[in-house]
């Protein structure tokens, strides 16, 4: 599906992917098994798989309930964090992203997780965003016309996700960090 969606979306939106990011995404798409094997070398943990603000119900001032667990799996830690920061990006969160990442690293280490450096975490985020930047065109190619207003919402949502994933891939320097991963 990614191989079919990529040329359509990049032809439809030729200025969305800068050349260096497009090159890395195309290499990933062309030889996904080799890239996935390289990604498999990263540390693994249990993840939600679709962790974004649409899947969080806030209860009062302090508590939250995470819903929509059908995509949970084992993967590398940056996968959920990368998707959360990319999918839920706003000017305010991007402005405070460095602070959010520092807090994440501190809490992760205090909870018994790895004591990652800022570069380790950015490497993991870049790997996650390679996956998302290359595969996010797929839902933008789906036909949601039969869903009425809900379908229109999905089209806007998936287009925004695609744009936010490309922006995150550039913020986290995917071409430099994972350009030679395999």
C-alpha atoms as one frame of an Amber mdcrd trajectory, in Angstrom:
protein
   0.000   0.000   0.000   2.843   2.380   0.826   4.534   1.631  -2.490   1.302
   2.478  -4.316   0.424   5.593  -2.304   3.874   7.216  -2.316   4.100   8.206
  -6.011   0.488   9.405  -6.077   0.835  11.640  -3.030   4.249  13.004  -3.997
   2.917  13.826  -7.493  -0.185  15.445  -5.996   1.875  17.428  -3.456   5.353
  17.802  -4.996   6.541  20.415  -2.483   5.575  18.474   0.656   8.778  16.414
   0.985  12.155  18.126   0.676  14.500  16.183  -1.629  16.695  14.741   1.158
  13.689  13.469   3.135  12.046  12.085  -0.015  15.261  10.215  -0.852  15.357
   8.489   2.559  11.629   7.681   2.438  11.987   6.227  -1.061  14.927   4.069
   0.056  12.840   2.825   2.992   9.854   2.068   0.758  11.998   0.317  -1.854
  13.633  -2.021   0.667  11.376  -2.026   3.732  12.408  -5.507   4.990  16.061
  -4.449   5.276  15.123  -1.185   7.000  12.722  -2.944   9.363  15.479  -5.406
  10.292  17.734  -2.452  11.139  14.931  -0.851  13.176  14.482  -4.168  14.971
  17.936  -3.707  16.521  16.607  -0.874  18.688  15.390  -1.532  22.274  11.797
  -2.750  22.419   8.875  -2.153  24.751   5.072  -2.398  24.826   3.460   0.509
  22.965  -0.032   1.813  22.304   0.481   2.137  18.534  -1.841   5.136  18.036
  -1.094   7.363  21.001  -2.485  10.813  20.252  -4.749  13.324  21.914  -7.839
  11.884  20.184  -7.215   8.707  22.209  -6.906  10.376  25.605  -9.899  11.149
  27.794  -8.997  13.711  30.407 -10.676  13.185  33.775 -10.505  16.249  35.938
  -7.316  18.251  36.263  -4.845  15.439  36.877  -6.046  12.134  35.435  -6.309
  10.730  31.937  -7.620   7.493  30.476  -5.973   6.119  27.359  -8.411   4.459
  24.909  -8.243   2.764  21.477  -5.835  -0.079  22.254  -6.427  -2.241  19.171
  -3.067  -1.208  17.699  -0.916  -2.088  20.715   2.241  -4.056  20.001   5.901
  -4.464  20.853   8.065  -1.853  19.220  10.730   0.672  20.064   9.909   3.352
  22.648  10.202   6.312  20.298   7.363   4.993  18.151   4.566   6.132  20.486
   6.327   9.303  21.552   7.108  10.225  17.940   3.520   9.701  16.851   2.150
  11.619  19.848   4.382  14.634  19.256   3.884  14.608  15.495   0.133  13.911
  15.378  -0.694  16.339  18.170   1.776  19.043  17.156   0.766  22.648  17.586
   2.878  25.788  17.635   2.813  25.632  21.453   3.956  22.001  21.722   6.654
  22.446  19.087   7.923  25.519  20.938   8.183  23.482  24.164   9.261  20.213
  22.536  12.786  20.293  23.922  11.379  20.695  27.445   8.874  17.875  26.845
  11.646  15.577  25.607  13.856  16.376  28.596  10.956  15.592  30.950  10.258
  12.347  29.092  13.910  11.249  29.385  13.981  12.096  33.101  10.756  10.230
  33.907  11.732   7.272  31.699  15.022   6.858  33.532  13.437   7.344  36.970
  10.882   4.653  36.085  13.566   2.075  35.360  13.856   2.698  31.631  17.028
   3.556  29.758  18.981   6.677  30.667  18.932   8.096  27.155  20.874  11.102
  26.073  19.042  13.775  24.101  20.682  12.383  20.940  19.584   8.804  21.736
  16.003   9.974  22.058  16.169  12.058  18.891  17.585   9.038  17.044  14.608
   6.973  18.176  12.169   9.721  17.212  13.818  10.004  13.799  13.486   6.261
  13.215   9.801   6.425  14.130   9.229   9.394  11.863  10.884   7.670   8.922
   8.157   5.053   9.207   5.392   7.638   9.573   6.662  10.079   6.930   6.851
   7.246   4.407   3.581   5.508   5.314   1.276   8.432   6.179   0.312   8.918
   2.518  -1.690   5.653   2.691  -4.720   6.926   4.661  -4.782  10.098   2.535
  -5.466   7.905  -0.502  -8.543   6.195   0.950 -12.038   7.056  -0.275 -14.128
   8.303   2.640 -16.896   9.825   0.488 -19.523   7.344   1.700 -19.052   8.462
   5.293 -20.540  11.944   4.879 -19.340  14.551   7.367 -17.261  11.918   9.210
 -15.471  11.147   5.943 -14.688  14.831   5.405 -13.281  14.979   8.934 -11.078
  11.934   8.244  -9.717  13.468   5.032  -8.748  16.667   6.903  -7.338  14.662
   9.804  -5.146  12.383   7.688  -3.880  15.278   5.565  -2.942  17.117   8.774
  -1.200  13.982  10.106   0.797  13.711   6.894   1.896  17.349   7.080   2.755
  17.044  10.775   4.777  13.867  10.197   6.811  15.555   7.480   7.360  18.570
   9.756   8.462  16.284  12.624  10.756  14.345  10.284  12.431  17.619   9.410
  12.590  18.823  13.052  14.218  15.556  14.093  16.499  15.524  11.032  15.475
  12.137   9.629  17.730  12.407   6.546  20.824  12.907   8.706  19.932  10.614
  11.618  18.660   7.586   9.688  19.773   8.250   6.140  22.314   5.444   6.353
  20.553   3.211   8.912  20.648  -0.171   7.118
